Amino acid sequence: MNYVDEVRIECIVNERNLSSLINATIKAHPYEEVAYDVYKIENKFKNAGIGRLGKLKEPESFKDFTRKIKDRLGIDGFKWLYKKD
């Protein structure tokens, strides 16, 4: 039996982007099998993004962090909000 640290990610995503999100998650996941659940939310919030919340092992600049995200997900860009310290 192996024990590993896990990270739980929750997000709201439009149905049209769901398969892209799942595929990117599977591609970026370090193990063979990704555990994920999909719940349909019946509301009128149509401008949802795919937000993330996490904890970095080491401090790094926001610019470097976003560059890593774009490289890892294979995307050209995304929108973000953050609190300046």
C-alpha positions as CSV (number, residue, x, y, z in Angstrom):
1,M,0.0,0.0,0.0
2,N,1.3,3.5,-0.9
3,Y,0.4,6.8,0.7
4,V,0.8,10.0,-1.3
5,D,-0.2,13.6,-0.7
6,E,-3.2,14.6,-2.7
7,V,-4.6,18.0,-3.8
8,R,-8.3,18.6,-4.3
9,I,-9.3,21.0,-6.9
10,E,-12.9,22.3,-7.3
11,C,-14.1,24.6,-10.1
12,I,-17.1,25.7,-12.0
13,V,-16.8,25.3,-15.7
14,N,-19.2,25.8,-18.6
15,E,-20.4,22.6,-20.2
16,R,-18.7,23.5,-23.5
17,N,-15.3,23.6,-21.7
18,L,-15.8,20.5,-19.5
19,S,-14.1,18.0,-21.8
20,S,-11.1,20.3,-22.3
21,L,-10.8,20.7,-18.5
22,I,-11.0,16.9,-17.9
23,N,-8.4,16.2,-20.7
24,A,-6.0,18.9,-19.4
25,T,-6.3,17.5,-15.8
26,I,-5.6,13.9,-17.0
27,K,-2.6,15.1,-19.1
28,A,-1.2,17.1,-16.1
29,H,-1.8,14.4,-13.5
30,P,1.3,12.6,-12.3
31,Y,-0.3,9.2,-11.9
32,E,-2.1,6.7,-14.2
33,E,-5.6,7.3,-12.9
34,V,-7.3,10.6,-12.1
35,A,-10.1,10.6,-9.6
36,Y,-12.7,13.3,-10.5
37,D,-16.4,13.9,-10.1
38,V,-18.7,16.1,-12.2
39,Y,-21.8,17.7,-10.8
40,K,-24.2,19.6,-12.9
41,I,-25.2,22.9,-11.4
42,E,-28.6,24.1,-12.5
43,N,-28.3,27.9,-12.3
44,K,-27.9,30.8,-14.6
45,F,-24.2,31.6,-13.9
46,K,-23.1,31.4,-17.5
47,N,-19.8,33.3,-17.3
48,A,-18.0,30.8,-15.0
49,G,-14.3,30.1,-15.3
50,I,-12.2,27.2,-14.1
51,G,-10.9,28.7,-10.9
52,R,-8.1,27.1,-8.9
53,L,-6.9,27.2,-5.3
54,G,-3.8,25.7,-4.0
55,K,-0.6,26.0,-2.0
56,L,2.9,26.3,-3.6
57,K,5.9,24.4,-2.3
58,E,8.2,27.4,-2.8
59,P,7.4,31.1,-3.2
60,E,7.5,32.4,-6.8
61,S,6.4,35.4,-8.7
62,F,2.9,35.6,-10.1
63,K,4.4,35.9,-13.6
64,D,6.4,32.8,-13.3
65,F,3.5,30.9,-11.7
66,T,1.1,31.8,-14.6
67,R,3.8,30.9,-17.2
68,K,4.0,27.4,-15.6
69,I,0.2,27.0,-15.7
70,K,0.1,28.0,-19.4
71,D,2.9,25.6,-20.2
72,R,1.5,22.7,-18.2
73,L,-2.1,23.1,-19.6
74,G,-0.9,23.8,-23.1
75,I,-2.9,27.0,-23.4
76,D,-2.0,30.5,-24.8
77,G,-3.7,32.5,-22.1
78,F,-6.3,32.8,-19.4
79,K,-7.9,35.3,-17.1
80,W,-6.9,35.6,-13.4
81,L,-7.7,37.6,-10.3
82,Y,-5.3,37.8,-7.4
83,K,-4.7,39.9,-4.3
84,K,-1.5,42.0,-4.4
85,D,0.5,41.9,-1.2
